[in-house]
Amino acid sequence: MNYKMIFYIMGQILKVVGLCMLLPILVGAIYGEEHVVTSFGIPFLVTMAIALAFTFRKPKNNEVYSMEGFISVAASWITMSCIGAIPFVLSGEIPSYANALFETVSGFTTTGATVLSDVESMSRSCLFWRAFTHWLGGMGVLMFVLAIMSSNDARTMHMMRAECAGPNVGRLVSKSNFSARILYGIYISLTVSEAVLLMIGGVPLYDAIIHACSSAGTGGFSMWNNSIAHYGSVYVEMVIAVFIILFGVNFNLYYYLIIRKFSLAYKNEEVRTYFGIIIAATAIITLNIMKLCDGAGDALRKAFFMVASTITSAGFSNTDTGEWPVFSQTLLLLLMFVGSCAGSTGGGMKVSRIMIIIKTGIKELKYIVSPRAVATVKMDGKPVERDVVRGASSYLILFVMLMSVSLLLVSLDNYSIEESLSAVITCMNNIGFGVGRFSPSGNLGGLSAFSKIVLCFDMLLGRLEIYPLIMLFAGRNSK
């Protein structure tokens, strides 16, 4: 195990996190919040000191294999979450470190679940940091590091696999760091475009930045207690809904559109299925909730926004789904499992992984009926590699096992089985809201500190897709 290289990679990531802490200080200076200098200044100095200690000398042996890549990513995410929580505690706005850690992990993992009952009482600088963690975690801090540094291509691929979501990770171009730059260029362009469109709709600059950052990471942190419903604007809701859907699309698709390879974009079976699920779920829920709304238009508006927010794991809300029929709530729960596309900033199991699992099940049924039949799992008209098929099945098994253990631990708080299960599901799928007391109108603040730590672990499991954390805590000596 190349521990020196693991610490070096962690140092590079912490440098980015530390420098990003200067942004809330700037926001605090603009809005005259004097406490921000201490609240963010101390964590900034601590983070940079650790980062410089880790990167003071580049290791002579810079080889990184899968084990080192996965462990460095998992350790970095835990470290930056622990440090990122400090400003909330020092400012006194979230005095409990367990609560601050939960809020920070929820931010970096783009979950959007909160323990706060009154976010409007927070300072502008802390609200900005809270939303900006979504933006950092959306594409991944490591991806940003890869985008700005030149490094061994084989080494960066191992790290990209550890942080990127989906059953398979590939490069857009021959060099991994160039791929990272392309992805971040698309990511920044979409973020800026959304902020501009929100301002055109009358949203103030600060509000637009907050919600654009949250949308980009498909996280859902808002600066208002009633989330997007605060604006009471169909235009604002539709802009955010459209953009979170766009951020839930595989970013490779945008690259194909940019280079005018429209046929490759059209052939993407996952994206077609993703949009098909959104359309079908919106239509079904619209019909189911129509009696509770002011006409078909109002029902369609609320259904579309909540379907978009749920399947992309954004966690924004324009209504309280706790008042919806059980059928619609159950459908939203299923959408939490499905999630968005691989290679996007969204959470969940990922549409492609669900498709592979379903197609594998169909193939096995065909084999049982006709053992001599030759059947293969195909995506986009091409056979899927056996390792990818096996990986998708293994991921589902691990996901269910870990979810069951988490549910058992969280149930110690004596909430109802539905509420406890929804809390675990919403965190493991990086959604942000559940049912009952954990619906969009509620929060997870009533849980014990122990349950919050368990859910923090679940959020990291969901964002890093299980394997990096397992390797961190159950690692073995390996190249």
C-alpha positions in Angstrom: 0.0 0.0 0.0 1.5 3.4 -1.1 0.5 5.4 2.0 2.7 8.4 1.1 0.8 8.8 -2.2 -2.6 8.4 -0.4 -1.7 11.3 1.9 -0.4 13.3 -1.0 -3.7 13.0 -2.9 -5.6 13.9 0.3 -3.4 17.0 0.6 -4.3 18.1 -2.9 -8.0 17.7 -2.2 -7.8 19.5 1.1 -6.0 22.5 -0.6 -9.1 23.0 -2.8 -11.5 22.7 0.2 -9.4 25.1 2.2 -9.2 27.7 -0.6 -13.0 27.4 -1.1 -13.4 28.5 2.5 -12.2 32.0 1.5 -15.5 32.5 -0.5 -17.8 32.6 2.6 -15.3 35.1 4.1 -15.9 37.3 1.0 -19.6 36.9 1.3 -19.4 37.8 5.0 -17.4 40.9 4.2 -20.0 42.0 1.6 -22.9 41.6 4.1 -21.0 42.9 7.1 -20.9 39.7 9.1 -17.8 40.1 11.3 -17.9 36.7 12.9 -17.1 35.1 9.6 -13.4 35.9 9.8 -13.0 33.6 12.9 -15.6 31.0 11.9 -14.0 30.3 8.5 -10.5 31.7 9.0 -9.5 29.2 11.7 -10.7 26.1 9.6 -9.0 27.6 6.6 -5.7 27.8 8.4 -6.1 24.3 9.8 -7.0 22.8 6.5 -4.2 24.5 4.6 -1.7 23.5 7.3 -2.7 19.8 7.0 -2.7 20.1 3.2 0.7 21.6 3.0 2.1 19.0 5.4 0.7 16.2 3.2 2.0 17.7 0.0 5.3 19.2 1.2 7.2 16.6 -0.7 5.9 14.5 -3.6 6.5 10.8 -3.1 9.2 9.3 -5.3 6.9 6.3 -5.8 3.8 7.8 -7.3 2.1 4.6 -8.3 -1.6 4.4 -7.5 -3.7 1.3 -8.0 -7.3 0.6 -7.3 -6.8 0.2 -3.5 -4.9 3.4 -3.1 -7.3 5.3 -5.3 -10.4 4.2 -3.4 -8.9 4.7 0.0 -7.5 8.2 -0.8 -11.0 9.3 -2.0 -12.9 7.8 0.9 -10.4 9.3 3.5 -10.5 12.7 1.8 -14.3 12.9 1.8 -14.4 12.0 5.5 -11.7 14.5 6.4 -13.2 17.4 4.4 -16.6 16.7 5.9 -15.1 16.8 9.5 -13.3 20.1 8.7 -16.2 21.6 6.7 -18.4 21.3 9.8 -16.2 23.4 12.0 -17.4 26.9 10.7 -21.0 26.1 11.7 -19.9 25.2 15.2 -17.5 28.2 15.6 -20.2 30.6 14.4 -22.6 29.2 16.9 -25.3 28.7 14.3 -25.1 24.9 14.7 -23.6 24.5 18.2 -23.8 20.7 18.2 -20.9 19.1 16.2 -23.0 16.0 15.4 -25.6 18.3 13.8 -22.9 20.4 12.0 -21.3 17.2 10.7 -24.6 15.9 9.5 -25.4 19.1 7.7 -21.9 19.2 6.1 -21.9 15.6 5.0 -25.4 16.2 3.6 -23.9 19.1 1.7 -20.9 17.5 0.2 -22.7 14.3 -0.7 -25.5 16.4 -2.3 -28.1 14.7 -0.1 -29.8 17.9 1.1 -31.3 16.3 4.2 -31.2 18.8 7.1 -31.4 18.8 10.9 -32.3 22.5 10.9 -35.9 23.8 11.5 -35.1 27.4 10.7 -32.5 28.0 8.0 -33.6 31.6 7.5 -32.0 32.5 10.8 -28.6 31.6 9.5 -26.0 34.1 8.4 -25.5 34.8 4.7 -21.9 33.4 4.8 -23.0 30.1 6.4 -25.9 29.7 4.0 -23.5 30.2 1.2 -21.0 27.6 2.5 -23.9 25.2 3.1 -25.1 25.5 -0.6 -21.5 25.7 -2.0 -20.7 22.3 -0.5 -23.4 20.9 -2.8 -21.6 22.4 -5.8 -18.2 21.1 -4.7 -19.6 17.6 -4.0 -21.7 17.4 -7.1 -19.0 16.8 -9.7 -16.6 15.8 -7.0 -13.7 17.6 -5.4 -11.2 15.1 -6.7 -12.5 15.7 -10.2 -11.7 19.4 -9.8 -8.2 18.5 -8.6 -7.7 16.2 -11.7 -9.0 19.1 -13.9 -6.3 21.5 -12.8 -3.3 19.2 -12.3 -1.2 17.1 -14.8 -0.8 13.6 -13.6 -0.2 10.0 -14.6 -3.2 8.9 -16.7 -3.4 5.4 -15.3 -3.3 6.8 -11.8 -6.1 9.3 -12.4 -8.4 6.6 -13.8 -8.2 4.7 -10.6 -9.2 7.8 -8.7 -12.0 8.7 -11.1 -13.5 5.3 -10.7 -13.6 5.8 -6.9 -15.5 9.2 -7.1 -17.6 9.0 -10.3 -21.1 7.5 -10.1 -22.3 4.6 -12.1 -21.5 1.0 -13.0 -18.8 1.9 -15.5 -16.4 4.9 -15.8 -14.7 5.9 -19.0 -12.8 8.8 -20.5 -14.2 11.4 -22.9 -10.8 11.9 -24.5 -7.5 10.0 -24.3 -6.3 11.9 -21.2 -8.2 11.6 -17.9 -7.3 15.1 -16.7 -8.6 16.6 -20.0 -11.8 14.6 -19.5 -12.1 16.2 -16.1 -11.6 19.7 -17.5 -14.3 19.1 -20.2 -16.8 17.8 -17.5 -16.1 20.8 -15.2 -16.4 23.2 -18.1 -19.9 21.8 -18.9 -20.7 21.8 -15.1 -19.8 25.5 -14.7 -21.6 26.5 -17.9 -24.8 24.9 -16.7 -24.5 26.5 -13.3 -24.0 30.0 -14.6 -26.8 29.6 -17.1 -29.2 28.6 -14.4 -28.2 31.5 -12.2 -28.7 34.0 -15.1 -32.1 32.6 -15.9 -33.2 32.8 -12.3 -32.2 36.4 -12.2 -34.1 37.1 -15.3 -37.1 35.7 -13.4 -36.6 38.3 -10.7 -34.6 36.3 -8.2 -31.9 38.3 -6.5 -28.2 37.6 -7.3 -27.4 36.0 -3.9 -30.6 33.8 -4.0 -29.8 32.8 -7.6 -26.3 31.7 -6.8 -27.5 29.7 -3.7 -30.1 27.8 -5.7 -27.9 27.3 -8.8 -25.2 25.7 -6.6 -27.8 23.5 -5.0 -29.3 22.6 -8.3 -25.9 21.8 -9.9 -25.1 19.3 -7.2 -28.7 18.1 -7.2 -28.6 18.7 -3.5 -31.6 20.8 -2.5 -30.3 23.1 0.2 -32.3 26.4 0.0 -32.1 29.6 2.0 -35.8 29.4 2.8 -37.7 27.2 5.2 -40.4 26.3 2.6 -37.7 25.8 -0.1 -38.7 26.9 -3.6 -42.3 27.4 -2.6 -41.1 30.6 -1.0 -41.0 32.4 -4.4 -44.5 31.3 -5.5 -43.3 31.5 -9.1 -44.1 28.9 -11.8 -41.1 30.3 -13.8 -38.6 29.8 -11.0 -39.9 26.3 -10.3 -39.7 25.3 -14.0 -36.2 26.7 -14.4 -35.0 24.8 -11.4 -36.9 21.6 -12.4 -35.5 21.7 -15.9 -31.9 22.3 -14.7 -31.9 19.6 -12.1 -33.1 17.2 -14.8 -30.3 18.3 -17.0 -27.8 17.9 -14.2 -29.2 14.3 -13.8 -28.2 13.5 -17.3 -24.9 11.7 -18.1 -22.4 14.5 -18.8 -20.9 12.4 -21.6 -24.1 13.2 -23.5 -23.4 16.9 -23.5 -19.9 16.3 -24.8 -21.3 14.3 -27.7 -23.7 17.2 -28.5 -20.8 19.7 -28.3 -18.7 17.7 -30.8 -21.9 17.1 -32.9 -22.0 13.4 -32.5 -25.8 13.5 -32.3 -26.1 9.8 -33.2 -24.2 8.7 -30.1 -26.3 11.0 -27.9 -29.6 9.6 -29.5 -28.5 6.0 -29.0 -28.0 6.4 -25.3 -30.6 4.0 -23.9 -30.2 5.1 -20.3 -31.0 8.8 -21.1 -34.1 7.8 -23.1 -35.3 5.6 -20.2 -34.5 8.4 -17.7 -36.8 10.9 -19.6 -39.4 8.2 -20.1 -39.6 7.5 -16.3 -39.9 11.2 -15.6 -42.8 11.6 -18.1 -44.6 8.5 -16.9 -44.3 9.3 -13.2 -45.4 12.9 -13.7 -48.5 11.8 -15.6 -49.4 9.1 -13.0 -48.9 11.4 -10.0 -50.8 14.3 -11.7 -53.9 12.1 -12.0 -53.5 10.8 -8.5 -53.2 14.2 -6.8 -55.6 16.2 -9.0 -58.4 16.3 -6.4 -56.0 17.9 -3.9 -54.9 20.7 -6.2 -56.5 23.7 -7.9 -57.1 22.0 -11.3 -55.0 19.9 -13.7 -52.4 22.7 -14.3 -51.6 23.0 -10.6 -51.4 19.2 -10.2 -49.1 18.9 -13.2 -46.9 21.7 -11.9 -46.4 20.1 -8.5 -46.1 16.6 -9.8 -43.4 17.5 -12.4 -41.4 19.5 -9.9 -41.4 16.8 -7.2 -40.7 14.0 -9.7 -37.8 15.9 -11.1 -36.5 16.7 -7.6 -36.9 13.1 -6.4 -35.4 11.1 -9.3 -32.4 13.5 -9.5 -32.0 13.4 -5.7 -32.2 17.2 -5.7 -34.5 17.4 -2.6 -36.1 20.7 -3.5 -39.9 21.0 -2.8 -42.7 23.2 -3.9 -45.3 21.4 -1.8 -45.6 19.0 1.2 -45.8 15.5 -0.3 -46.8 14.2 3.2 -50.3 15.4 2.3 -50.4 13.4 -1.0 -52.1 10.0 -1.3 -50.0 7.0 -0.2 -49.8 5.8 -3.8 -48.0 9.0 -4.9 -45.7 8.9 -1.9 -44.8 5.3 -2.7 -44.1 6.1 -6.3 -41.7 8.9 -5.2 -40.0 6.4 -2.8 -39.4 4.1 -5.8 -38.0 7.0 -7.8 -35.5 7.5 -4.9 -34.1 4.1 -5.6 -33.9 4.5 -9.3 -32.1 7.8 -9.3 -30.6 9.6 -12.2 -28.1 8.7 -14.9 -24.6 7.4 -14.4 -22.0 10.1 -14.9 -24.3 12.8 -13.6 -24.4 14.7 -10.3 -27.6 12.9 -9.2 -27.9 10.1 -6.6 -29.8 6.8 -6.4 -28.9 3.4 -7.8 -28.6 5.0 -11.3 -30.9 4.2 -14.2 -28.2 2.2 -16.1 -27.5 0.0 -13.1 -31.3 -0.7 -12.7 -31.6 -1.5 -16.4 -28.6 -3.9 -16.3 -30.1 -5.7 -13.2 -33.6 -6.0 -14.9 -32.1 -7.2 -18.1 -30.0 -9.7 -16.2 -33.1 -11.0 -14.5 -34.9 -11.4 -17.9 -31.9 -13.2 -19.3 -31.9 -15.7 -16.4 -35.6 -16.3 -16.8 -35.0 -17.0 -20.5 -32.2 -19.4 -19.5 -34.5 -21.3 -17.1 -37.2 -21.7 -19.8 -34.7 -22.6 -22.5 -31.2 -23.6 -21.2 -29.7 -23.9 -24.6 -30.7 -20.4 -25.6 -27.9 -17.9 -25.9 -28.8 -14.5 -24.4 -26.6 -11.5 -23.6 -27.3 -8.3 -21.6 -27.1 -5.3 -24.0 -27.0 -1.6 -23.5 -27.1 0.8 -26.5 -27.2 -2.2 -28.8 -23.9 -3.5 -27.5 -23.2 -6.5 -25.1 -22.4 -5.4 -21.6 -19.1 -6.8 -20.2 -19.5 -9.6 -17.6 -17.6 -7.6 -15.0 -20.1 -4.7 -15.3 -23.1 -7.1 -15.0 -21.6 -8.8 -12.0 -20.7 -5.4 -10.5 -24.3 -4.1 -10.8 -25.7 -7.3 -9.1 -23.0 -7.1 -6.3 -23.8 -3.4 -5.7 -27.5 -4.2 -5.3 -26.7 -6.9 -2.8 -24.3 -4.8 -0.8 -26.8 -1.8 -0.9 -29.6 -3.9 0.5 -27.4 -5.5 3.2 -26.0 -2.1 4.4 -29.5 -0.5 4.2 -30.9 -3.3 6.5 -28.1 -2.8 9.0 -28.6 1.0 9.0 -32.4 0.6 9.4 -31.8 -1.7 12.4 -29.5 0.9 14.1 -31.7 3.9 13.3 -34.8 2.1 14.6 -33.3 2.4 18.1 -34.8 5.9 18.1 -38.3 4.3 18.1 -39.7 6.2 15.1 -42.2 4.3 13.0 -40.8 1.7 10.6 -41.9 3.9 7.6 -40.1 7.0 8.9 -37.0 5.1 9.9 -36.8 3.3 6.5 -37.4 6.6 4.7 -34.6 8.3 6.6 -32.2 5.5 5.6 -33.3 5.4 2.0 -33.2 9.2 1.6 -29.6 9.3 3.0 -28.3 6.2 1.1 -29.8 7.5 -2.1 -28.7 11.1 -1.4 -32.3 12.4 -1.8 -33.0 14.8 1.1 -36.5 14.1 2.3 -38.6 11.1 3.3 -42.0 10.6 4.7 -43.9 11.5 7.9 -41.8 13.7 10.2 -39.0 13.5 7.6 -41.1 14.8 4.7 -40.2 18.1 2.9 -42.0 20.1 5.6 -40.0 18.4 8.4 -36.3 17.6 9.2 -34.2 15.0 10.7 -33.2 17.1 13.8 -35.2 14.9 16.2 -32.9 11.9 15.6 -30.3 11.0 18.2 -26.6 11.8 17.7 -25.9 8.1 17.1 -28.5 7.9 14.3 -27.2 11.0 12.7 -23.7 9.5 12.6 -25.1 6.3 11.1 -26.9 8.4 8.4 -23.7 10.4 7.8 -22.1 7.1 6.9 -25.0 6.2 4.7 -24.8 9.4 2.8 -21.1 8.8 2.1 -21.9 5.2 1.1 -24.4 6.5 -1.4 -22.3 9.3 -2.8 -19.1 7.2 -3.2 -21.1 4.1 -4.1 -20.1 1.8 -1.3 -16.8 0.4 -2.4 -14.3 3.2 -1.4 -15.6 3.2 2.2 -15.6 -0.5 2.5 -12.0 -0.6 1.3 -11.0 2.2 3.7 -12.3 0.3 6.8 -11.6 -3.2 5.6 -8.6 -2.6 3.4 -5.8 -5.0 2.8 -2.2 -4.7 1.6 -2.4 -4.4 -2.1 -0.7 -2.7 -5.0 
